[in-house]
Amino acid sequence: MAYWLFKSEPTTWSWDDQVAKGAQGEEWDGVRNYQARNFMRKMKVGDLGFFYHSQSEKAVVGIVTVVAEAHSDSTINDDRWDCVDIRAVKPVKSPITLEIIKADGRLDDMILVRNSRLSVQPVSDAEWNIVCQLAGISD
């Protein structure tokens, strides 16, 4: 299993929106960055990810799982762009802000710290465990 982080502006697509989609989940569409697209092409059903509110909140707010592997993004007629489907698994007990992540020296190499603009990114096993510990959850 691999771990990921999915970033979304809460005014565009929030954790509550994701939860409302239920067991069917929703396409993680609209990604127009080749690196992020390539990460989605590596995802497998059952992989887990952090759901991260960007912009004002800048915090991990929930955990999602991949329910459909990479396929054409239905929001554009261009086969360069793929997406995966994800569904909400559970909220974190305590949102973990970017400030908290940056303050924890164990997470200095996390892509979120080094390239906070990338909307879909891998998370190492160690980073996953640390953020889950900080959030008071177990995966």
C-alpha positions in Angstrom: 0.0 0.0 0.0 1.2 3.5 -0.8 0.3 6.8 0.9 -0.7 10.1 -0.7 -1.8 13.6 0.1 -4.7 15.3 -1.9 -5.0 19.1 -1.6 -8.2 21.0 -2.2 -9.4 24.5 -1.5 -12.3 24.0 0.9 -14.4 26.6 -0.9 -14.1 24.5 -4.1 -14.2 20.9 -2.6 -14.2 20.4 1.1 -13.9 17.4 3.4 -17.6 17.7 4.0 -18.2 17.5 0.3 -16.0 14.4 0.1 -17.9 12.8 3.0 -21.2 13.5 1.4 -20.3 11.4 -1.6 -20.5 8.3 0.6 -19.1 4.9 -0.4 -19.0 5.6 -4.1 -16.5 8.4 -3.7 -15.7 11.0 -6.3 -13.3 11.7 -9.1 -10.3 13.7 -8.0 -10.6 15.7 -11.2 -9.3 19.0 -12.5 -5.6 18.2 -11.9 -3.6 19.9 -14.6 0.0 19.3 -13.4 1.9 16.5 -15.1 3.8 15.5 -11.9 0.5 15.3 -9.9 -1.1 13.4 -12.8 1.8 10.9 -12.9 1.5 10.3 -9.2 -2.2 9.5 -9.7 -1.3 7.0 -12.4 0.8 5.1 -9.8 -2.1 4.8 -7.3 -3.8 1.5 -6.6 -7.2 0.7 -5.1 -6.8 0.6 -1.4 -4.0 3.2 -1.1 -4.7 5.8 1.6 -4.3 9.5 1.5 -4.5 12.6 3.6 -7.3 15.0 2.6 -5.7 18.5 3.0 -7.5 21.8 3.0 -5.3 24.4 1.3 -5.6 28.2 1.2 -6.8 29.6 4.5 -6.9 26.4 6.7 -3.8 24.6 5.4 -4.4 21.4 7.4 -4.8 17.7 7.1 -8.5 17.2 8.0 -9.2 13.6 7.0 -8.2 10.3 5.5 -9.4 9.0 2.1 -8.9 5.8 0.1 -8.5 5.3 -3.6 -11.5 3.4 -4.9 -10.7 3.6 -8.7 -7.4 3.7 -10.4 -6.3 6.3 -12.9 -8.8 6.9 -15.7 -9.6 9.8 -18.1 -10.7 12.9 -16.3 -14.4 13.4 -17.2 -14.2 17.2 -16.9 -12.1 17.6 -20.0 -11.9 16.1 -23.5 -8.1 15.6 -23.5 -6.5 12.2 -22.9 -3.4 13.8 -21.3 -5.3 14.2 -18.1 -6.3 11.4 -15.8 -7.7 11.2 -12.3 -8.5 8.6 -9.6 -11.7 8.2 -7.5 -11.4 8.6 -3.8 -13.8 8.2 -0.9 -13.7 9.5 2.7 -12.6 7.0 5.3 -12.5 9.1 8.5 -11.8 12.6 9.8 -8.7 13.3 11.8 -9.3 13.9 15.5 -7.4 17.1 15.4 -6.5 18.9 12.1 -2.8 19.0 11.5 -1.8 22.3 10.1 1.1 23.0 7.8 2.6 25.0 10.7 2.6 21.9 12.9 4.1 19.8 10.1 6.8 22.4 9.4 7.7 22.6 13.1 8.3 18.8 13.4 11.8 18.2 12.2 11.0 14.6 11.4 8.9 15.9 8.5 11.5 18.3 6.9 11.7 16.2 3.8 8.0 15.9 3.3 7.0 17.1 -0.2 4.3 19.3 1.5 7.1 21.2 3.3 9.3 21.5 0.2 6.7 22.0 -2.6 3.5 23.1 -1.0 1.9 23.9 -4.4 1.8 20.4 -5.7 -1.9 19.2 -5.4 -1.3 15.5 -5.3 1.8 14.1 -3.8 3.3 10.9 -2.2 3.7 10.5 1.5 6.4 8.1 2.8 5.5 5.4 5.3 7.4 7.3 8.1 5.7 10.6 7.3 2.3 8.9 7.2 2.9 7.4 10.7 4.1 10.7 12.1 1.2 12.7 10.8 -1.3 10.1 12.0 0.4 10.2 15.4 0.2 14.0 15.5 -3.5 13.8 14.5 -4.3 11.2 17.2 -5.4 8.5 14.8 -4.3 5.1 13.6 -4.8 4.1 10.0 
